[in-house]
Amino acid sequence: MARQNKILVPEAREGLDRLKAKVANTTDPNEAKYEMAREQGVPLQRGYNGKLTSEQAGKVGGNLGGNMVKEMIRMVQEQLNKR
């Protein structure tokens, strides 16, 4: 499955993938969305998922992205507190 999003700093891809895997409690960032889907009870599978509702698809992407943002904020706050 091809990546649809472009990140502003291509060199950050590896770090973002590690963060995605960490948030999804998996070692493989490519498995992150499937792990989140399982946790949400969404029947996401490899390949065509045209039978998913917009709500189901949003649960997976929104939860994963939202948790990544929360984790980034937590990390920055931790770094600021160390100063």
NUTIMI-870086 format. One record per atom (N, C-alpha, C): residue in three letters; residue number from 1; x, y, z; atom name. Coordinates in steps of 0.02 Angstrom, whole numbers. Layout:
! residues N
PT residuo num      X      Y      Z atomo
PT     ALA NUM      X      Y      Z    CA
...
***
This chain:
! residues 83
PT residuo num      X      Y      Z atomo
PT     MET   1     42    -58      0     N
PT     MET   1      0      0      0    CA
PT     MET   1     45     62      0     C
PT     ALA   2     35    106    -47     N
PT     ALA   2     77    166    -53    CA
PT     ALA   2     58    217      0     C
PT     ARG   3    107    255     22     N
PT     ARG   3     95    309     70    CA
PT     ARG   3     62    367     35     C
PT     GLN   4      9    393     65     N
PT     GLN   4    -28    448     36    CA
PT     GLN   4     -3    516     60     C
PT     ASN   5     25    518    120     N
PT     ASN   5     46    581    150    CA
PT     ASN   5    119    595    138     C
PT     LYS   6    134    658    128     N
PT     LYS   6    204    679    122    CA
PT     LYS   6    221    718    185     C
PT     ILE   7    277    702    215     N
PT     ILE   7    298    740    273    CA
PT     ILE   7    342    798    251     C
PT     LEU   8    343    851    290     N
PT     LEU   8    381    910    271    CA
PT     LEU   8    456    899    272     C
PT     VAL   9    480    858    318     N
PT     VAL   9    551    843    323    CA
PT     VAL   9    561    768    311     C
PT     PRO  10    579    750    249     N
PT     PRO  10    585    679    232    CA
PT     PRO  10    632    640    279     C
PT     GLU  11    681    674    306     N
PT     GLU  11    729    641    351    CA
PT     GLU  11    695    618    416     C
PT     ALA  12    636    644    431     N
PT     ALA  12    601    627    493    CA
PT     ALA  12    559    563    486     C
PT     ARG  13    556    534    427     N
PT     ARG  13    513    475    415    CA
PT     ARG  13    528    419    465     C
PT     GLU  14    592    404    474     N
PT     GLU  14    611    348    519    CA
PT     GLU  14    587    362    591     C
PT     GLY  15    596    422    614     N
PT     GLY  15    575    440    682    CA
PT     GLY  15    499    437    689     C
PT     LEU  16    463    461    638     N
PT     LEU  16    390    457    640    CA
PT     LEU  16    366    385    639     C
PT     ASP  17    399    343    601     N
PT     ASP  17    380    272    599    CA
PT     ASP  17    392    239    667     C
PT     ARG  18    448    257    701     N
PT     ARG  18    460    229    767    CA
PT     ARG  18    407    252    817     C
PT     LEU  19    388    316    812     N
PT     LEU  19    336    343    856    CA
PT     LEU  19    269    309    844     C
PT     LYS  20    253    298    781     N
PT     LYS  20    190    264    763    CA
PT     LYS  20    188    194    793     C
PT     ALA  21    244    158    787     N
PT     ALA  21    247     90    814    CA
PT     ALA  21    241     92    890     C
PT     LYS  22    274    140    922     N
PT     LYS  22    272    146    995    CA
PT     LYS  22    200    159   1019     C
PT     VAL  23    166    205    987     N
PT     VAL  23     97    222   1005    CA
PT     VAL  23     50    163    996     C
PT     ALA  24     61    123    945     N
PT     ALA  24     18     66    930    CA
PT     ALA  24     39      3    966     C
PT     ASN  25     91      7   1007     N
PT     ASN  25    116    -51   1044    CA
PT     ASN  25    135   -109    998     C
PT     THR  26    171    -93    946     N
PT     THR  26    194   -144    899    CA
PT     THR  26    266   -128    880     C
PT     THR  27    301   -174    851     N
PT     THR  27    370   -161    831    CA
PT     THR  27    375   -139    758     C
PT     ASP  28    323   -153    720     N
PT     ASP  28    322   -137    648    CA
PT     ASP  28    274    -79    634     C
PT     PRO  29    300    -21    612     N
PT     PRO  29    255     35    599    CA
PT     PRO  29    203     21    545     C
PT     ASN  30    217    -26    500     N
PT     ASN  30    169    -43    448    CA
PT     ASN  30    110    -82    477     C
PT     GLU  31    118   -110    536     N
PT     GLU  31     64   -147    569    CA
PT     GLU  31     24   -102    617     C
PT     ALA  32     46    -40    627     N
PT     ALA  32     15      4    676    CA
PT     ALA  32    -60     14    663     C
PT     LYS  33    -79     29    602     N
PT     LYS  33   -149     42    589    CA
PT     LYS  33   -192    -20    598     C
PT     TYR  34   -164    -79    584     N
PT     TYR  34   -201   -140    593    CA
PT     TYR  34   -210   -156    667     C
PT     GLU  35   -159   -141    707     N
PT     GLU  35   -163   -150    779    CA
PT     GLU  35   -215   -103    809     C
PT     MET  36   -215    -40    787     N
PT     MET  36   -264      8    811    CA
PT     MET  36   -334    -13    790     C
PT     ALA  37   -341    -39    730     N
PT     ALA  37   -406    -61    706    CA
PT     ALA  37   -432   -119    749     C
PT     ARG  38   -388   -166    766     N
PT     ARG  38   -408   -222    809    CA
PT     ARG  38   -432   -196    877     C
PT     GLU  39   -394   -148    905     N
PT     GLU  39   -412   -120    970    CA
PT     GLU  39   -480    -84    968     C
PT     GLN  40   -496    -53    911     N
PT     GLN  40   -558    -17    903    CA
PT     GLN  40   -616    -61    880     C
PT     GLY  41   -601   -123    863     N
PT     GLY  41   -653   -168    838    CA
PT     GLY  41   -673   -154    766     C
PT     VAL  42   -627   -124    728     N
PT     VAL  42   -640   -107    658    CA
PT     VAL  42   -611   -163    614     C
PT     PRO  43   -651   -192    568     N
PT     PRO  43   -628   -247    527    CA
PT     PRO  43   -583   -226    469     C
PT     LEU  44   -528   -193    484     N
PT     LEU  44   -481   -170    433    CA
PT     LEU  44   -438   -229    412     C
PT     GLN  45   -429   -236    347     N
PT     GLN  45   -387   -290    321    CA
PT     GLN  45   -343   -263    265     C
PT     ARG  46   -293   -301    247     N
PT     ARG  46   -249   -280    192    CA
PT     ARG  46   -288   -279    127     C
PT     GLY  47   -270   -231     84     N
PT     GLY  47   -305   -227     20    CA
PT     GLY  47   -366   -183     24     C
PT     TYR  48   -417   -202    -13     N
PT     TYR  48   -477   -162    -20    CA
PT     TYR  48   -519   -162     43     C
PT     ASN  49   -537   -102     67     N
PT     ASN  49   -579    -96    127    CA
PT     ASN  49   -640    -52    112     C
PT     GLY  50   -668    -59     53     N
PT     GLY  50   -724    -17     32    CA
PT     GLY  50   -787    -26     73     C
PT     LYS  51   -791    -79    111     N
PT     LYS  51   -851    -90    152    CA
PT     LYS  51   -848    -55    219     C
PT     LEU  52   -791    -25    235     N
PT     LEU  52   -785     12    297    CA
PT     LEU  52   -825     77    292     C
PT     THR  53   -856     96    346     N
PT     THR  53   -891    160    346    CA
PT     THR  53   -839    215    359     C
PT     SER  54   -858    277    346     N
PT     SER  54   -814    334    360    CA
PT     SER  54   -799    337    435     C
PT     GLU  55   -849    321    475     N
PT     GLU  55   -839    322    548    CA
PT     GLU  55   -786    271    569     C
PT     GLN  56   -790    211    541     N
PT     GLN  56   -741    159    558    CA
PT     GLN  56   -671    179    536     C
PT     ALA  57   -664    205    476     N
PT     ALA  57   -598    226    451    CA
PT     ALA  57   -571    283    493     C
PT     GLY  58   -614    329    513     N
PT     GLY  58   -593    385    554    CA
PT     GLY  58   -571    365    623     C
PT     LYS  59   -601    312    650     N
PT     LYS  59   -581    287    716    CA
PT     LYS  59   -508    264    715     C
PT     VAL  60   -489    231    662     N
PT     VAL  60   -421    204    657    CA
PT     VAL  60   -371    261    647     C
PT     GLY  61   -381    301    595     N
PT     GLY  61   -334    355    580    CA
PT     GLY  61   -333    409    634     C
PT     GLY  62   -392    427    657     N
PT     GLY  62   -397    480    708    CA
PT     GLY  62   -365    460    773     C
PT     ASN  63   -376    398    793     N
PT     ASN  63   -348    374    856    CA
PT     ASN  63   -272    369    851     C
PT     LEU  64   -248    342    797     N
PT     LEU  64   -176    335    788    CA
PT     LEU  64   -142    404    785     C
PT     GLY  65   -168    448    743     N
PT     GLY  65   -139    515    737    CA
PT     GLY  65   -144    555    801     C
PT     GLY  66   -202    551    834     N
PT     GLY  66   -212    587    897    CA
PT     GLY  66   -164    563    951     C
PT     ASN  67   -155    498    955     N
PT     ASN  67   -109    471   1005    CA
PT     ASN  67    -37    489    989     C
PT     MET  68    -20    494    925     N
PT     MET  68     48    515    907    CA
PT     MET  68     60    588    929     C
PT     VAL  69     11    631    918     N
PT     VAL  69     18    701    939    CA
PT     VAL  69     24    706   1014     C
PT     LYS  70    -17    669   1051     N
PT     LYS  70    -13    669   1124    CA
PT     LYS  70     55    647   1148     C
PT     GLU  71     82    596   1117     N
PT     GLU  71    148    570   1136    CA
PT     GLU  71    203    622   1120     C
PT     MET  72    198    655   1063     N
PT     MET  72    248    707   1046    CA
PT     MET  72    245    764   1097     C
PT     ILE  73    186    784   1116     N
PT     ILE  73    179    838   1166    CA
PT     ILE  73    209    816   1232     C
PT     ARG  74    195    754   1253     N
PT     ARG  74    223    728   1315    CA
PT     ARG  74    299    728   1312     C
PT     MET  75    328    708   1255     N
PT     MET  75    400    706   1248    CA
PT     MET  75    431    776   1252     C
PT     VAL  76    399    825   1221     N
PT     VAL  76    425    894   1222    CA
PT     VAL  76    420    921   1293     C
PT     GLN  77    365    909   1328     N
PT     GLN  77    358    933   1396    CA
PT     GLN  77    411    903   1441     C
PT     GLU  78    426    839   1430     N
PT     GLU  78    478    805   1468    CA
PT     GLU  78    546    838   1455     C
PT     GLN  79    561    853   1393     N
PT     GLN  79    624    886   1376    CA
PT     GLN  79    628    956   1407     C
PT     LEU  80    573    993   1406     N
PT     LEU  80    573   1060   1435    CA
PT     LEU  80    582   1057   1511     C
PT     ASN  81    555   1006   1543     N
PT     ASN  81    562   1000   1615    CA
PT     ASN  81    633    983   1635     C
PT     LYS  82    671    952   1591     N
PT     LYS  82    741    934   1605    CA
PT     LYS  82    786    995   1604     C
PT     ARG  83    764   1049   1572     N
PT     ARG  83    806   1109   1566    CA
PT     ARG  83    809   1147   1629     C
***
